[in-house]
């Protein structure tokens, strides 16, 4: 099954034909027992982890959620984001977040 993701840029997620979906709209892939999520960690400017989540379904959603993390309170000032994949690979995503402007830009 191929599902269009609602996050930019436009892309699709593919699942086996026998995958089980759930949720309010019946399209949430996390209902399948085979689901293995990516763990996303948000870091502040001192490289301290300030949030850890497996909620985003993809990197593009995790990038959009910088705003949510920034709005958790005054001590939450995310700058960087890492992704630990289900197989164990850890990578820093190539983006930097600016809380003042609520913008994400390529890390340079």
Kinemage of the C-alpha trace (Angstrom):
@kinemage 1
@onewidth
@group {chain A} dominant
@subgroup {mainchain}
@vectorlist {calphas} color= white
{ca unk a 1} P 0.000 0.000 0.000
{ca unk a 2} L 1.265 3.471 -0.883
{ca unk a 3} L 0.113 6.432 1.253
{ca unk a 4} L 0.699 10.099 0.521
{ca unk a 5} L 2.360 11.879 3.447
{ca unk a 6} L 0.834 15.185 4.524
{ca unk a 7} L 4.225 16.748 5.265
{ca unk a 8} L 6.375 18.687 2.799
{ca unk a 9} L 8.005 18.031 0.468
{ca unk a 10} L 5.414 15.813 -1.191
{ca unk a 11} L 6.308 12.151 -0.748
{ca unk a 12} L 4.790 8.730 -0.141
{ca unk a 13} L 5.244 5.934 2.377
{ca unk a 14} L 4.976 2.329 1.198
{ca unk a 15} L 3.850 -0.652 3.269
{ca unk a 16} L 3.292 -4.337 2.477
{ca unk a 17} L -0.172 -5.189 1.128
{ca unk a 18} L -1.003 -7.169 4.282
{ca unk a 19} L -0.069 -4.323 6.651
{ca unk a 20} L -2.654 -3.497 9.355
{ca unk a 21} L -3.668 0.144 9.784
{ca unk a 22} L -5.576 1.824 12.598
{ca unk a 23} L -6.315 5.180 14.136
{ca unk a 24} L -9.238 7.521 13.631
{ca unk a 25} L -8.888 7.552 9.841
{ca unk a 26} L -7.788 3.915 9.510
{ca unk a 27} L -4.465 4.933 7.932
{ca unk a 28} L -2.037 4.870 10.883
{ca unk a 29} L 0.692 2.277 10.165
{ca unk a 30} L 1.665 2.051 13.850
{ca unk a 31} L -1.252 -0.343 14.388
{ca unk a 32} L 0.699 -3.139 12.693
{ca unk a 33} L 2.780 -5.285 15.079
{ca unk a 34} L 5.675 -5.118 12.591
{ca unk a 35} L 5.946 -1.350 12.972
{ca unk a 36} L 9.384 -0.172 14.110
{ca unk a 37} L 9.588 3.553 14.681
{ca unk a 38} L 12.477 5.938 14.378
{ca unk a 39} L 13.496 7.650 17.631
{ca unk a 40} L 13.924 11.398 17.222
{ca unk a 41} L 15.975 13.462 19.670
{ca unk a 42} L 15.908 17.263 19.800
{ca unk a 43} L 18.980 19.092 21.129
{ca unk a 44} L 19.582 22.631 22.340
{ca unk a 45} L 22.552 24.843 21.421
{ca unk a 46} L 24.667 23.134 24.121
{ca unk a 47} L 23.976 19.740 22.483
{ca unk a 48} L 21.850 18.661 25.458
{ca unk a 49} L 18.883 16.436 24.648
{ca unk a 50} L 15.664 18.253 25.495
{ca unk a 51} L 13.053 15.967 23.902
{ca unk a 52} L 12.854 12.349 22.788
{ca unk a 53} L 9.941 10.960 20.757
{ca unk a 54} L 8.855 8.184 18.418
{ca unk a 55} L 5.606 9.900 17.425
{ca unk a 56} L 6.641 11.273 13.998
{ca unk a 57} L 6.051 8.866 11.133
{ca unk a 58} L 8.896 10.348 9.068
{ca unk a 59} L 11.753 12.852 9.135
{ca unk a 60} L 9.612 15.548 7.511
{ca unk a 61} L 7.078 15.341 10.338
{ca unk a 62} L 9.892 15.426 12.920
{ca unk a 63} L 11.254 18.579 11.282
{ca unk a 64} L 7.810 20.198 11.425
{ca unk a 65} L 7.639 19.336 15.132
{ca unk a 66} L 10.511 21.673 16.054
{ca unk a 67} L 7.742 24.213 16.724
{ca unk a 68} L 5.904 21.829 19.078
{ca unk a 69} L 9.095 21.165 21.028
{ca unk a 70} L 9.902 24.884 21.221
{ca unk a 71} L 6.424 25.528 22.638
{ca unk a 72} L 6.820 23.018 25.489
{ca unk a 73} L 8.112 25.817 27.708
{ca unk a 74} L 10.793 28.445 28.289
{ca unk a 75} L 13.551 25.854 28.797
{ca unk a 76} L 12.887 24.227 25.442
{ca unk a 77} L 15.053 25.784 22.744
{ca unk a 78} L 15.633 23.090 20.099
{ca unk a 79} L 18.359 23.632 17.524
{ca unk a 80} L 19.299 20.183 16.152
{ca unk a 81} L 17.574 16.891 15.504
{ca unk a 82} L 18.859 13.334 15.333
{ca unk a 83} L 17.192 10.152 14.109
{ca unk a 84} L 17.939 6.679 15.446
{ca unk a 85} L 16.639 4.225 12.870
{ca unk a 86} L 15.008 0.890 13.767
{ca unk a 87} L 18.185 -0.953 12.726
{ca unk a 88} L 20.257 1.115 15.164
{ca unk a 89} L 21.845 3.649 12.798
{ca unk a 90} L 22.048 7.127 14.325
{ca unk a 91} L 22.255 10.251 12.184
{ca unk a 92} L 22.090 13.987 12.734
{ca unk a 93} L 19.568 15.423 10.327
{ca unk a 94} L 20.985 18.285 8.230
{ca unk a 95} L 18.718 21.004 9.642
{ca unk a 96} L 18.975 23.816 12.179
{ca unk a 97} L 15.983 25.413 13.897
{ca unk a 98} L 15.709 29.051 15.002
{ca unk a 99} L 13.079 29.487 17.724
{ca unk a 100} L 12.928 33.277 17.274
{ca unk a 101} L 11.837 33.023 13.648
{ca unk a 102} L 10.274 29.532 13.868
{ca unk a 103} L 12.230 28.566 10.759
{ca unk a 104} L 14.261 25.527 9.799
{ca unk a 105} L 17.248 25.944 7.511
{ca unk a 106} L 19.866 23.605 6.061
{ca unk a 107} L 22.781 23.113 8.411
{ca unk a 108} L 25.825 24.727 6.901
